[in-house]
């Protein structure tokens, strides 16, 4: 069909399709913004809404206190370990010094060095005692940290138990809320889809067709993008059921449209040639001929075959001769391709 259109008409049609796309795009953006705001109509339910508030508050306080106690015990344990490490280092250094001095004492065997030996031995005993006390402090802090961790685990388990007990109520309320939000979406998109179907049937060939097709595209996007993904599943029954219903409706419309089209074609083929030609659009007829298709019955024909002046399927005229120069020409053109004389109506076959 595009080969039979004027150049300016082609660009006008492309521009109108651009208008349809832009119009549909703006409608889609507006619809998407509205649909995205639909969940804000209701406050989103949380698990905490179905938990015992007093018991939950107590569990959270206990968990907070136990966690703080564990952190304090961990810090104190770290300090105790550092103190124990220092005590071990001091004891080890003093013992090495004492061993060196003791070796010297045995080598010299001087009696006047006996009092320092006793003093150094007492100092080593004191360092060893401090090391034991530091180790005891480490063990005490380890026990405190273990107790705090156990209390924290108990508080966390208590809080988890409260959350598990609230899960069933929260899940039921969430499903109900999702269903309500879906119904909001359905109430918004279903009228758009119905209106788009009416426009497709009644107005798709009207002078305002760019806006009609733009609205149809917007309605389809709203249905398949903003509604279908949010269908409640219920094990897949709802989605499969909706798919079956939509398929049946679309299939029934297609079957009815096909039968209506075939009936109209049969009725048209029974009418006289000139009346059939008057009902066909000029550009549409030339477009079909360009595709080697009969303009009347839309069956394939070999237009390059010599002497094929009438469709062998429906009998409509395909070629005739100019009334002035008798040149064989396309029966649908309005002027002779050789002399430019106005074309005369073709004669139907006897």
C-alpha positions in Angstrom: 0.0 0.0 0.0 2.9 2.4 0.7 3.9 2.3 -2.9 0.6 3.8 -4.0 0.7 6.7 -1.5 2.0 10.2 -2.3 5.4 11.1 -0.8 3.9 13.8 1.4 1.1 11.4 2.5 3.7 8.8 3.5 5.5 11.4 5.7 2.2 12.6 7.1 1.3 9.0 8.1 4.6 8.5 9.7 4.2 11.8 11.6 0.8 10.7 12.7 2.2 7.4 13.9 4.8 9.4 15.8 1.9 11.4 17.4 0.3 8.1 18.4 3.5 6.8 20.0 4.1 10.1 21.9 0.5 10.3 23.0 0.6 6.6 24.2 3.9 7.3 25.9 2.6 10.2 27.9 -0.5 8.2 28.9 1.7 5.3 29.9 3.8 7.5 32.1 0.8 9.0 33.8 -0.8 5.7 34.3 2.4 4.2 35.7 2.7 7.0 38.2 -0.9 6.5 39.3 -0.5 2.7 39.6 2.8 3.0 41.5 1.0 5.3 44.0 -1.9 2.8 44.5 -0.1 0.8 47.3 0.2 4.0 49.3 -3.5 4.1 49.7 -3.1 1.7 52.6 -0.3 1.5 55.1 1.9 -1.6 54.6 1.3 -4.2 57.3 4.3 -5.4 59.2 5.0 -8.4 61.4 5.3 -6.2 64.4 1.7 -5.1 64.0 0.6 -8.7 65.0 3.0 -9.2 67.9 2.2 -8.7 71.6 3.5 -5.2 72.2 4.3 -5.5 75.9 6.1 -8.9 75.5 7.9 -7.6 72.4 9.0 -4.5 74.2 10.3 -6.6 77.2 12.1 -9.0 74.8 13.7 -6.1 72.9 14.9 -4.4 76.2 16.3 -7.7 77.4 18.0 -8.3 74.1 19.5 -4.7 74.2 20.7 -5.1 77.7 22.2 -8.6 77.0 23.9 -7.3 73.9 25.4 -4.3 75.8 26.5 -6.6 78.6 28.2 -8.9 76.1 30.0 -6.0 74.5 31.2 -4.7 77.9 32.3 -8.2 78.8 34.2 -8.5 75.5 36.0 -5.2 76.1 36.9 -6.2 79.7 38.1 -9.6 78.5 40.4 -7.9 76.0 41.8 -5.7 78.7 42.3 -8.8 81.0 44.1 -10.6 78.2 46.4 -7.7 77.7 47.2 -7.5 81.4 47.8 -11.3 81.5 50.1 -11.0 78.5 52.1 -8.2 80.2 52.4 -10.2 83.4 53.7 -13.2 81.4 56.2 -11.0 79.6 57.4 -9.5 82.9 57.7 -12.9 84.6 59.6 -14.3 81.6 62.0 -11.4 81.4 62.7 -11.5 85.1 63.2 -15.3 85.0 65.7 -15.0 82.2 67.6 -12.3 84.1 67.5 -14.4 87.2 68.8 -17.5 85.4 71.7 -15.4 84.0 72.5 -14.1 87.4 72.2 -17.5 88.9 74.7 -18.9 86.4 77.2 -16.2 87.4 76.5 -17.0 91.1 77.5 -20.6 90.7 80.6 -19.7 88.7 81.9 -17.3 91.4 80.6 -19.1 94.5 80.7 -16.0 96.6 78.8 -16.3 99.9 78.1 -12.5 100.1 75.6 -12.9 97.2 73.2 -15.2 99.1 70.9 -12.3 100.3 70.4 -11.0 96.7 69.6 -14.5 95.7 66.8 -14.7 98.2 65.5 -11.3 97.2 65.4 -12.2 93.5 63.7 -15.4 94.2 61.0 -13.6 96.1 60.6 -11.1 93.3 60.1 -14.0 90.8 57.4 -15.5 93.1 55.6 -12.1 93.2 55.7 -11.9 89.4 54.4 -15.4 89.1 51.6 -14.6 91.5 50.6 -11.6 89.5 50.6 -13.7 86.3 48.2 -16.2 88.0 46.0 -13.3 89.1 45.9 -11.9 85.6 45.0 -15.4 84.3 42.2 -15.7 86.8 40.9 -12.3 85.7 40.9 -13.5 82.1 38.9 -16.6 83.1 36.5 -14.5 85.0 35.9 -12.2 82.1 35.5 -15.2 79.7 32.8 -16.6 82.0 31.1 -13.2 82.1 31.2 -12.9 78.3 29.8 -16.5 78.0 26.9 -15.7 80.4 26.2 -12.4 78.5 26.2 -14.3 75.1 23.8 -16.9 76.5 21.5 -14.3 77.8 21.6 -12.5 74.5 20.7 -15.8 72.7 17.8 -16.4 75.0 16.4 -12.9 74.5 16.8 -13.3 70.7 15.1 -16.7 70.8 12.2 -15.2 72.8 11.9 -12.4 70.2 12.0 -14.9 67.3 9.3 -16.9 69.0 7.1 -13.8 69.2 7.7 -13.1 65.5 6.9 -16.7 64.5 3.7 -16.6 66.4 2.7 -13.4 64.5 3.6 -14.8 61.1 0.3 -16.4 60.3 -1.7 -13.3 61.1 0.7 -11.1 59.2 0.6 -13.4 56.1 -3.2 -13.4 56.1 -3.3 -9.6 56.4 -0.7 -9.2 53.7 -2.6 -11.4 51.3 -5.8 -9.4 51.9 -3.9 -6.2 51.4 -2.3 -7.4 48.2 -5.8 -8.5 47.0 -7.2 -5.0 47.7 -4.4 -3.3 45.9 -4.9 -5.6 43.0 -8.6 -4.7 42.9 -7.6 -1.1 42.9 -5.4 -1.8 39.9 -8.2 -3.8 38.2 -10.7 -1.0 38.8 -8.3 1.4 37.1 -7.1 -0.7 34.2 -10.2 -2.8 33.3 -12.3 0.2 32.1 -9.3 1.4 30.1 -9.1 -2.0 28.4 -12.8 -2.1 27.7 -12.7 1.4 26.2 -9.6 0.4 24.2 -11.5 -2.6 22.8 -14.5 -0.4 21.8 -12.1 2.1 20.1 -10.4 -0.7 18.2 -13.7 -2.0 16.9 -15.4 1.3 16.2 -12.9 4.1 15.8 -9.5 2.7 14.6 -10.1 3.9 11.1 -11.6 7.3 12.0 -9.9 10.6 11.4 -8.6 10.6 15.0 -6.9 7.2 14.6 -3.5 8.4 16.0 -5.1 9.1 19.4 -7.1 5.9 19.2 -4.0 3.7 18.6 -2.1 5.7 21.2 -4.8 5.0 23.8 -5.0 1.3 22.7 -1.2 1.0 23.3 -1.5 2.7 26.6 -4.3 0.3 27.7 -2.4 -2.8 26.6 0.7 -1.7 28.6 -1.4 -0.9 31.6 -3.0 -4.3 31.5 0.0 -6.5 30.7 2.6 -4.5 32.7 0.7 -2.8 35.5 -1.9 -5.5 36.2 -1.0 -9.0 35.0 2.2 -9.3 37.0 0.3 -8.5 40.2 -2.4 -11.1 39.7 -2.8 -13.2 43.0 -1.4 -16.6 42.3 -3.2 -19.0 44.7 -1.0 -21.8 43.4 -1.3 -20.6 39.8 -5.0 -21.2 39.5 -6.0 -17.6 39.2 -3.3 -16.7 36.6 -4.1 -19.8 34.5 -7.8 -19.2 34.8 -7.4 -15.5 33.7 -5.2 -16.6 30.8 -7.9 -19.1 29.7 -10.7 -16.5 29.9 -8.7 -13.9 28.0 -7.7 -16.5 25.4 -11.3 -17.6 25.0 -12.5 -14.1 24.6 -9.8 -13.1 22.1 -10.2 -16.4 20.2 -14.0 -16.0 20.0 -13.6 -12.4 18.7 -11.1 -13.6 16.1 -13.5 -16.5 15.0 -16.5 -14.2 14.8 -14.4 -11.6 12.9 -13.1 -14.2 10.5 -16.6 -15.6 9.8 -18.0 -12.1 9.3 -15.1 -11.3 6.9 -15.7 -14.5 4.9 -19.4 -13.8 4.7 -18.8 -10.2 3.6 -16.3 -11.5 0.9 -18.8 -14.0 -0.4 -21.5 -11.4 -0.5 -19.2 -8.9 -2.3 -18.2 -11.5 -4.9 -21.8 -12.0 -5.8 -22.3 -8.3 -6.6 -21.6 -6.7 -10.0 -18.1 -5.8 -10.8 -18.6 -2.0 -10.8 -20.3 -2.0 -7.5 -17.5 -4.0 -6.0 -15.0 -1.6 -7.4 -16.8 1.4 -5.9 -16.6 -0.1 -2.4 -12.9 -0.6 -2.6 -10.4 2.0 -1.5 -8.2 3.2 -4.4 -4.9 3.1 -2.4 -5.8 -0.2 -0.8 -6.5 -1.7 -4.2 -3.2 -0.5 -5.6 -1.4 -1.8 -2.5 -2.9 -5.3 -3.0 -2.0 -5.3 -6.7 1.6 -4.3 -5.8 1.7 -7.5 -3.7 0.3 -9.7 -6.5 -3.0 -10.0 -4.6 -6.5 -9.6 -6.1 -8.1 -6.4 -4.7 -11.5 -8.0 -4.5 -11.0 -11.5 -3.0 -7.4 -11.0 -1.7 -6.2 -14.3 -3.3 -2.8 -14.4 -4.9 -2.8 -13.8 -8.7 0.1 -13.7 -11.3 -0.2 -10.2 -12.7 2.8 -10.8 -15.0 0.9 -13.5 -16.9 -0.1 -12.2 -20.4 -3.8 -12.0 -21.0 -4.8 -12.1 -17.3 -7.4 -9.4 -17.4 -9.8 -10.8 -14.8 -9.3 -12.5 -11.4 -9.7 -16.3 -11.9 -11.2 -16.5 -8.4 -13.8 -13.8 -8.2 -13.9 -12.4 -11.7 -13.1 -8.7 -10.8 -11.3 -6.8 -13.6 -7.5 -6.5 -13.2 -6.5 -5.1 -16.6 -8.3 -3.3 -19.4 -7.5 -1.2 -22.5 -7.5 2.5 -22.9 -10.5 3.8 -24.7 -8.4 6.3 -26.7 -5.1 4.6 -27.5 -6.1 1.0 -26.7 -3.0 0.4 -24.5 -3.4 -2.5 -22.1 -3.2 -1.0 -18.6 -4.1 -1.6 -14.9 -7.8 -1.5 -14.6 -7.6 0.4 -11.3 -5.5 3.4 -12.4 -7.5 6.5 -13.2 -5.5 7.6 -16.3 -3.9 5.8 -19.2 -0.2 5.3 -18.7 0.4 6.0 -22.4 -1.8 8.9 -23.5 -3.1 10.2 -20.1 -6.7 9.9 -21.1 -9.2 9.3 -18.3 -9.8 5.6 -17.7 -13.2 4.3 -18.5 -15.0 1.8 -16.3 -13.9 -1.7 -17.2 -16.4 -4.1 -18.7 -17.3 -7.2 -16.7 -16.6 -10.6 -18.4 -19.4 -12.2 -20.3 
